[in-house]
Amino acid sequence: MIVPNLGEVPDGIEGILCSFSANDGAFESFSATSSAKSQNIPSIPSDRYIRHTTFAPIGEHGQQLIEQARVAIIGLGALGSNSADLLARAGVGFLRIIDRDHVSLSNLPRCSLYTEQDAADAIPKAIAAKSHLSKINSEITIEEVNIDVNTSNIESLIADVDIVVDATDNFKTRYLLNEACHKLKKPWVYAGVLAGFGATMVVSPRGPCFKCLAPTQPHDNNDFDCETYGVFSSVPVILAALQVVSVIKYIVGGPVIPGRYVAIDIWNMTLDEIDIAQNPNCPCCMREEYDCLGA
Protein backbone atom coordinates (compact mmCIF):
# COMPACT_ATOMS: atom_id res chain seq x y z
CA MET A 1 0.00 0.00 0.00
CA ILE A 2 1.34 3.41 -0.95
CA VAL A 3 1.23 6.06 1.75
CA PRO A 4 2.03 9.54 0.42
CA ASN A 5 5.04 11.32 1.82
CA LEU A 6 3.14 13.95 3.79
CA GLY A 7 5.31 14.03 6.84
CA GLU A 8 4.01 12.42 10.00
CA VAL A 9 0.72 10.62 9.39
CA PRO A 10 -1.56 10.13 12.42
CA ASP A 11 -2.39 6.57 13.42
CA GLY A 12 -5.84 5.22 12.63
CA ILE A 13 -6.48 7.02 9.33
CA GLU A 14 -8.83 4.54 7.73
CA GLY A 15 -10.50 4.61 4.33
CA ILE A 16 -7.63 6.17 2.38
CA LEU A 17 -4.40 5.46 4.24
CA CYS A 18 -4.58 1.91 5.53
CA SER A 19 -3.77 -1.70 4.60
CA PHE A 20 -5.93 -4.78 5.01
CA SER A 21 -5.92 -8.52 4.36
CA ALA A 22 -6.88 -9.87 0.98
CA ASN A 23 -9.89 -11.91 -0.10
CA ASP A 24 -11.15 -12.51 -3.62
CA GLY A 25 -14.75 -11.63 -4.42
CA ALA A 26 -17.22 -12.04 -7.24
CA PHE A 27 -19.85 -9.68 -8.47
CA GLU A 28 -23.25 -10.33 -9.90
CA SER A 29 -24.22 -9.00 -13.32
CA PHE A 30 -26.70 -6.19 -13.56
CA SER A 31 -29.44 -5.33 -15.99
CA ALA A 32 -31.15 -1.99 -15.53
CA THR A 33 -34.91 -2.09 -15.84
CA SER A 34 -36.08 1.46 -15.17
CA SER A 35 -35.80 4.23 -17.74
CA ALA A 36 -35.89 8.02 -17.59
CA LYS A 37 -36.03 10.26 -20.63
CA SER A 38 -36.60 13.99 -20.84
CA GLN A 39 -39.34 15.29 -23.09
CA ASN A 40 -39.19 17.65 -26.09
CA ILE A 41 -35.49 17.15 -26.69
CA PRO A 42 -33.78 18.36 -29.87
CA SER A 43 -32.87 15.88 -32.57
CA ILE A 44 -29.53 14.22 -31.79
CA PRO A 45 -27.55 12.31 -34.45
CA SER A 46 -27.84 8.55 -33.96
CA ASP A 47 -24.06 8.19 -33.83
CA ARG A 48 -23.76 10.11 -30.57
CA TYR A 49 -22.62 7.02 -28.64
CA ILE A 50 -20.97 5.25 -31.55
CA ARG A 51 -17.62 4.96 -29.75
CA HIS A 52 -19.44 3.08 -27.00
CA THR A 53 -21.55 0.89 -29.26
CA THR A 54 -18.51 -0.15 -31.31
CA PHE A 55 -16.59 -0.97 -28.11
CA ALA A 56 -17.30 -4.70 -27.76
CA PRO A 57 -17.68 -4.87 -23.94
CA ILE A 58 -20.50 -2.29 -24.18
CA GLY A 59 -22.04 -2.62 -27.65
CA GLU A 60 -25.53 -1.46 -28.56
CA HIS A 61 -27.20 -3.50 -25.83
CA GLY A 62 -24.87 -2.13 -23.18
CA GLN A 63 -25.51 1.42 -24.31
CA GLN A 64 -29.24 0.78 -24.04
CA LEU A 65 -28.69 -0.36 -20.45
CA ILE A 66 -26.70 2.81 -19.76
CA GLU A 67 -29.55 4.94 -21.13
CA GLN A 68 -32.01 3.09 -18.86
CA ALA A 69 -29.90 3.34 -15.71
CA ARG A 70 -30.52 5.56 -12.70
CA VAL A 71 -27.54 6.88 -10.75
CA ALA A 72 -27.29 9.10 -7.67
CA ILE A 73 -24.20 11.19 -6.97
CA ILE A 74 -23.75 12.42 -3.40
CA GLY A 75 -21.42 15.41 -3.37
CA LEU A 76 -20.66 17.72 -6.30
CA GLY A 77 -17.16 18.89 -5.50
CA ALA A 78 -14.10 17.67 -7.37
CA LEU A 79 -15.11 13.99 -7.45
CA GLY A 80 -18.85 14.42 -7.93
CA SER A 81 -18.82 17.14 -10.58
CA ASN A 82 -16.32 15.23 -12.72
CA SER A 83 -18.27 11.98 -12.26
CA ALA A 84 -21.50 13.73 -13.22
CA ASP A 85 -19.87 15.16 -16.33
CA LEU A 86 -18.64 11.75 -17.49
CA LEU A 87 -21.89 9.94 -16.67
CA ALA A 88 -23.95 12.55 -18.51
CA ARG A 89 -21.71 12.29 -21.55
CA ALA A 90 -21.96 8.50 -21.40
CA GLY A 91 -25.75 8.81 -21.65
CA VAL A 92 -26.88 7.59 -18.22
CA GLY A 93 -30.64 8.10 -18.43
CA PHE A 94 -31.27 9.55 -14.97
CA LEU A 95 -28.86 11.41 -12.71
CA ARG A 96 -29.77 12.60 -9.23
CA ILE A 97 -27.08 15.08 -8.20
CA ILE A 98 -26.95 16.04 -4.54
CA ASP A 99 -25.00 18.74 -2.69
CA ARG A 100 -25.72 21.42 -0.09
CA ASP A 101 -22.80 23.76 -0.94
CA HIS A 102 -22.27 26.56 -3.46
CA VAL A 103 -19.56 26.99 -6.08
CA SER A 104 -16.45 28.84 -4.91
CA LEU A 105 -13.37 30.02 -6.74
CA SER A 106 -11.22 27.37 -5.07
CA ASN A 107 -13.37 24.66 -6.72
CA LEU A 108 -12.42 25.67 -10.25
CA PRO A 109 -8.95 24.08 -10.52
CA ARG A 110 -10.47 20.64 -9.83
CA CYS A 111 -14.02 20.99 -11.19
CA SER A 112 -14.18 21.38 -14.95
CA LEU A 113 -17.97 21.59 -14.82
CA TYR A 114 -18.13 25.00 -13.11
CA THR A 115 -17.24 28.51 -14.29
CA GLU A 116 -15.93 31.73 -12.79
CA GLN A 117 -19.44 33.17 -13.09
CA ASP A 118 -20.85 30.29 -11.04
CA ALA A 119 -18.35 31.14 -8.30
CA ALA A 120 -18.94 34.90 -8.51
CA ASP A 121 -22.68 34.34 -8.15
CA ALA A 122 -22.19 31.68 -5.43
CA ILE A 123 -24.63 29.39 -7.26
CA PRO A 124 -25.50 26.17 -5.43
CA LYS A 125 -23.45 23.34 -6.90
CA ALA A 126 -26.50 21.20 -7.65
CA ILE A 127 -28.14 24.01 -9.63
CA ALA A 128 -24.96 24.99 -11.47
CA ALA A 129 -24.19 21.36 -12.28
CA LYS A 130 -27.66 20.71 -13.70
CA SER A 131 -27.47 23.84 -15.83
CA HIS A 132 -24.20 22.77 -17.43
CA LEU A 133 -25.03 19.07 -17.68
CA SER A 134 -28.31 19.83 -19.43
CA LYS A 135 -26.35 21.63 -22.14
CA ILE A 136 -23.93 18.70 -22.43
CA ASN A 137 -26.69 16.11 -22.85
CA SER A 138 -30.29 17.18 -23.32
CA GLU A 139 -31.44 13.58 -23.79
CA ILE A 140 -31.10 12.59 -20.14
CA THR A 141 -33.05 13.48 -17.00
CA ILE A 142 -31.17 15.37 -14.31
CA GLU A 143 -32.65 15.95 -10.88
CA GLU A 144 -30.80 18.46 -8.71
CA VAL A 145 -31.14 18.21 -4.91
CA ASN A 146 -29.74 21.12 -2.94
CA ILE A 147 -29.79 19.69 0.59
CA ASP A 148 -27.59 18.24 3.29
CA VAL A 149 -27.64 14.43 3.27
CA ASN A 150 -28.55 13.04 6.70
CA THR A 151 -30.36 10.20 8.45
CA SER A 152 -33.79 11.66 7.66
CA ASN A 153 -33.40 11.75 3.88
CA ILE A 154 -30.64 9.42 2.69
CA GLU A 155 -32.88 6.40 2.15
CA SER A 156 -35.38 8.35 0.05
CA LEU A 157 -32.54 9.85 -2.00
CA ILE A 158 -31.17 6.47 -3.07
CA ALA A 159 -34.25 4.21 -2.94
CA ASP A 160 -35.11 4.46 -6.65
CA VAL A 161 -31.62 4.40 -8.19
CA ASP A 162 -29.53 1.49 -9.38
CA ILE A 163 -26.14 2.54 -8.00
CA VAL A 164 -24.68 5.40 -5.94
CA VAL A 165 -21.49 7.40 -6.47
CA ASP A 166 -19.83 8.50 -3.23
CA ALA A 167 -18.28 11.93 -3.74
CA THR A 168 -18.51 13.00 -0.11
CA ASP A 169 -15.67 14.54 1.88
CA ASN A 170 -16.23 13.16 5.37
CA PHE A 171 -16.40 9.82 7.15
CA LYS A 172 -19.72 10.52 8.86
CA THR A 173 -21.61 10.67 5.57
CA ARG A 174 -19.75 7.66 4.17
CA TYR A 175 -20.70 5.48 7.12
CA LEU A 176 -24.29 6.68 6.78
CA LEU A 177 -24.24 5.90 3.04
CA ASN A 178 -22.72 2.49 3.72
CA GLU A 179 -25.58 1.54 6.04
CA ALA A 180 -28.33 2.97 3.84
CA CYS A 181 -27.02 1.22 0.74
CA HIS A 182 -26.71 -2.09 2.53
CA LYS A 183 -30.18 -1.79 4.03
CA LEU A 184 -31.71 -0.99 0.63
CA LYS A 185 -29.45 -3.45 -1.26
CA LYS A 186 -27.83 -0.76 -3.38
CA PRO A 187 -24.23 -0.96 -4.63
CA TRP A 188 -22.07 2.14 -4.31
CA VAL A 189 -18.64 3.29 -5.41
CA TYR A 190 -16.35 4.85 -2.82
CA ALA A 191 -13.52 7.27 -3.62
CA GLY A 192 -11.33 9.57 -1.56
CA VAL A 193 -8.53 11.97 -2.47
CA LEU A 194 -5.79 13.79 -0.58
CA ALA A 195 -2.70 15.60 -1.84
CA GLY A 196 -1.43 13.47 -4.76
CA PHE A 197 -3.12 10.32 -3.55
CA GLY A 198 -6.49 8.69 -4.20
CA ALA A 199 -8.35 5.44 -3.57
CA THR A 200 -11.55 3.82 -4.78
CA MET A 201 -13.58 0.67 -4.08
CA VAL A 202 -16.88 -0.82 -5.23
CA VAL A 203 -19.12 -1.79 -2.32
CA SER A 204 -21.69 -4.53 -2.95
CA PRO A 205 -24.74 -5.19 -0.75
CA ARG A 206 -23.29 -8.68 -0.28
CA GLY A 207 -20.11 -7.22 1.23
CA PRO A 208 -17.45 -6.53 2.08
CA CYS A 209 -18.71 -3.10 3.08
CA PHE A 210 -17.03 0.13 4.11
CA LYS A 211 -17.00 -0.99 7.75
CA CYS A 212 -14.99 -4.04 6.71
CA LEU A 213 -12.47 -1.60 5.27
CA ALA A 214 -12.55 0.77 8.24
CA PRO A 215 -14.29 -0.90 11.23
CA THR A 216 -14.10 2.12 13.52
CA GLN A 217 -15.35 5.47 12.33
CA PRO A 218 -12.49 7.94 12.77
CA HIS A 219 -13.07 11.49 13.87
CA ASP A 220 -12.77 13.85 10.92
CA ASN A 221 -9.41 15.43 11.65
CA ASN A 222 -9.15 19.04 10.53
CA ASP A 223 -5.35 18.72 10.74
CA PHE A 224 -5.37 15.94 8.13
CA ASP A 225 -7.55 17.16 5.29
CA CYS A 226 -7.38 18.78 1.89
CA GLU A 227 -7.18 22.27 3.37
CA THR A 228 -3.98 21.26 5.17
CA TYR A 229 -2.31 19.06 2.54
CA GLY A 230 -4.01 20.29 -0.61
CA VAL A 231 -5.14 18.30 -3.63
CA PHE A 232 -3.26 18.01 -6.90
CA SER A 233 -5.95 18.98 -9.40
CA SER A 234 -5.55 15.89 -11.60
CA VAL A 235 -6.16 13.44 -8.74
CA PRO A 236 -9.95 13.82 -8.37
CA VAL A 237 -10.35 13.80 -12.16
CA ILE A 238 -8.59 10.43 -12.37
CA LEU A 239 -10.47 9.00 -9.38
CA ALA A 240 -13.80 10.22 -10.75
CA ALA A 241 -12.99 8.50 -14.05
CA LEU A 242 -12.27 5.27 -12.18
CA GLN A 243 -15.57 5.57 -10.31
CA VAL A 244 -17.42 6.05 -13.57
CA VAL A 245 -15.67 3.02 -15.10
CA SER A 246 -16.97 0.95 -12.17
CA VAL A 247 -20.49 2.38 -12.55
CA ILE A 248 -20.60 1.71 -16.29
CA LYS A 249 -19.21 -1.81 -15.91
CA TYR A 250 -21.80 -2.53 -13.24
CA ILE A 251 -24.61 -1.25 -15.45
CA VAL A 252 -23.61 -3.32 -18.49
CA GLY A 253 -22.73 -6.43 -16.50
CA GLY A 254 -18.98 -6.11 -16.90
CA PRO A 255 -16.30 -7.44 -14.55
CA VAL A 256 -16.50 -5.65 -11.22
CA ILE A 257 -14.92 -6.99 -8.04
CA PRO A 258 -16.47 -5.64 -4.84
CA GLY A 259 -14.01 -4.94 -2.07
CA ARG A 260 -11.07 -4.43 -4.42
CA TYR A 261 -9.40 -1.35 -2.95
CA VAL A 262 -7.39 0.50 -5.59
CA ALA A 263 -4.92 3.08 -4.27
CA ILE A 264 -3.03 5.46 -6.54
CA ASP A 265 -0.16 7.83 -5.86
CA ILE A 266 -0.47 10.06 -8.91
CA TRP A 267 2.60 12.18 -8.19
CA ASN A 268 4.88 9.12 -8.05
CA MET A 269 2.86 7.15 -10.63
CA THR A 270 2.30 4.04 -8.51
CA LEU A 271 -0.80 1.89 -8.07
CA ASP A 272 -1.67 -0.78 -5.50
CA GLU A 273 -4.65 -3.15 -5.30
CA ILE A 274 -5.83 -4.92 -2.16
CA ASP A 275 -8.81 -7.29 -1.95
CA ILE A 276 -10.53 -6.41 1.32
CA ALA A 277 -11.69 -9.36 3.40
CA GLN A 278 -15.28 -9.38 4.60
CA ASN A 279 -15.39 -9.18 8.37
CA PRO A 280 -17.48 -12.17 9.54
CA ASN A 281 -18.58 -10.09 12.53
CA CYS A 282 -19.24 -6.86 10.64
CA PRO A 283 -22.17 -5.10 12.33
CA CYS A 284 -23.37 -3.73 8.99
CA CYS A 285 -23.02 -6.28 6.18
CA MET A 286 -23.19 -9.38 8.41
CA ARG A 287 -25.41 -8.47 11.37
CA GLU A 288 -27.47 -5.75 9.66
CA GLU A 289 -27.10 -3.33 12.54
CA TYR A 290 -27.50 0.24 11.31
CA ASP A 291 -26.29 2.46 14.11
CA CYS A 292 -25.68 5.51 11.92
CA LEU A 293 -29.23 5.30 10.58
CA GLY A 294 -30.55 4.93 14.08
CA ALA A 295 -32.18 1.64 13.14
N, C-alpha and C positions, 0 to 999 in steps of 0.2 A: 504494500500500500504506500502510495506517495503522500508524504506530508510536506506541504510547502514550507520553504525556509522563511518563516515569518518571525524568527526570534523565538522566545520562550512561549510554548503553546500550553495553555492550562490543561490539566488532567480532566478527563470526563467529557471532552467535546465529542458527542455522538452525532451521527447523521452524515457529517461530511468528513471529519478527521478521525477515523477509527478503523480497526481491522477486526474481522470476525472469521469464524470457521466456515468451511465450504460445504455445500450440499447441492447436488444437481436437482433441477426441477423440470417440470413439463408444463406446458400451457395449452389450454383448450382453444380450439378455433372459435371464431366469432363470425356471425352473420347478422348484420344490422337488419332490423325489420321496420323501424319507424322512419318516416320521411318528413322533410320540412322544406318547402319551396316558397319563395316569395312570389308575389303576384305582380302582374304588369311589368315584367322585366323586359329590357331591350333585347333585340335579337343578337345572340352571341354565335360566332362561327362554331360549327360542330367540331372543329379540330382544337378547341381550347385545351383539352386535356390529352392531346395526342401523344405527348411524351410519356404520360402515364400509361395510356392504353397500349402503347407499343412496348412498354417495359413488361416483360413476361410475368414476373411475380405479381403484378397488379392486373394488367389486361383490362378489357372492357368490363368484365364482370366485377372486378375489384373496384374499378372507378365508380360503377353503379352503387356498390356498397358504401364507398366514401360519400357519395352524394346523398345517401339515405341516413348516414350516421348523425348522431347527436353528441356533442362534446361540450363539457363545461370547463372553463379555465378560471381558476381562482387566483387572483392577483394579476395585475396588468402593468407591472414594472418591466424590468429588463427581460426576464424569462417569459412572462405572460404575453407581453405585447409582441415579441418576436414569434412566439408559438402561434398566437392568433393570426398573425400575418401569413405564416406558412400554411396553417390549416385552411384559412380562407382561400388562399391561392390554389391549394390542392382540391378545393371544391367540397369540403365537408358541409353537408346540407344545413346543419343547425349548430350555431355557436352561441353558448351562453357565456358572456364575458363579465366577470365580477371583480369589482374593486371599489374601495371607499375613498381613495386618495385622488388628488388632482395632479395634473402634469406640472412639473417644475423644470427649470433650466438644467438642473443636474441630471435629469433623466435622459436628456437628448444624446449624449455620447453612446449610450447603450440601447436606446429604444428608437429604432429606425421608423417606427410607425408615427411618432409624434413630431410636431413642428415647433419652431420658436413662437409662433402665434398662439399655439395651444398653451405653452408655458406662460406667455405674457398675460393671457386671459384666465389663467389658472382653471382651465376646463377640467372637469372630472375625467379621470382616465377612461372610465367605461364609455362616457359620451364621446370623447375624442376618438377613442379606438373604433367605435361603431361608425362614426362619420367617415373615417378613412377606409375602414374595411369595406364599407358599402360601395365605395368608389372602386375598390380593387376587384370585388366580385359581387355584382348585383343579383346573381342567381341564387345566392344562399340567404338563409334567414339568420339574422344576428339579433340577439336579445341582450341589451345592456342592463346591468344591475349595479346600481351605485349605492352599495351598502357595506357594512362591516359583517363579515361572516362570523357567526357565533352559534352557540348551542340551540338557539331558538329557530334558526332558519337553515342550517346547513343541510338537513335532510331534504327539505323541500327544494333546495337549489340543485341537488344532484339526483333526485328521485327519478326523473324522466330522461336522463341522459345515458349513453352507453359506456362512457369512460370519462375520467376527470384528469385534467392536467393541473398538477400542483405547481404554482408559481408564487407561493407565499414566501415570506421572509422571516418567519418565526416558528419555533418549535410548538408553541401552544396550538396554533391553527393546524399544523401538520398532524399532531396527535388527535385533534378533533376530527380532521378529515379521515384519518386512518380508521377511527372507530365508525364514523358514519358510512364510509364506503364498505367496510366489512359487514356492518349491520344490514345494509341495503344490497349487498352482493354486487358492488360496483368495482371494477378495476380502476387503478389510478397510477399516474406516472410521477414519481418524485424527482425533483432536481434541486440542487443547492449550489451556490457559487460564492467564492471568497477569494479576493486577490487574483492570482492567476490560476486558480484551482476550481474544479467543479466536479460534481458527482450526480449520477442519476440511477434510478432503479424502478422497474415495473413492479407494482404491488397487486397481487391477485387476491380475490376474496378467499381463495383456498389457502393462502399463506405461501411463504412467510410474509408477515406484515411489517409495518414500520417499527412496531414495538419489538419484533425479533431482531431488528437491526440496532435499535437503541432502546433497551428495556426500560431505562429510567429517564423520564423527561428532564432534560437539563434546564436550568434557569437561563433565560436569554441574557447573555452577558454583553453589556454595552461596551466592554473593553475588548471584545473579540467579535467585531462585526465589520460590515463593509465601510462604515464611516471611519473606523480606525485603520483598517488595512487596505481599503479601496477595492476596486474591481477593475481589472483590465477589460476594456470594452468588448473585446472579441469573445470573452469567456461565456457570458450569458447567451450570445448569439449561437455559439457552438452547442451549448447544453440545450437550448431551446430546440435546435435542429434535431438533436438526439431524442428529445422527448417526442417530437412530432414523428420521427421515424418509428418509435415504439407505438404511438397511437395509430398510425397508418397500418403498420403490420398487424396490429391487433384487429383493426376493422376488417382487413381483407383476409384474415386467417393465416398470416405469415408466421414465421418462427419468432416467438417471443418467450423468453425465459424469465418467469417471475423470480424475484429475489437475487437476480444477477446485478450486483453493485458495480457500476463502472465509474472509475475515478480517473480524472484527467488533470495533469499539470500542463497547462497550455504553454506557459513560459518556457518550460524545459522540454516540451514535446514528449511527454511520457504518458502511458496509459496502463492502468491496472484493472483487472476484473476479479471479483470475489463472489462466489455463490454463497449467499447467506443461508445459514441453517435455520429451519423453522424450530422455534423454541417449543418443546412439547408441553410446557407449562405456561405458554403465553396467555395472559389474561384476556387478550383481544381475540386473536384468530383461533385459539384453542378452547378457551372457556367462555367466550362471548360475554365478557364483562366490559361494559362501556362506561368507565368512570368519567371520562371527559364529557360524554353526552349526558351524564347524570342519570343513566339508565341501568 
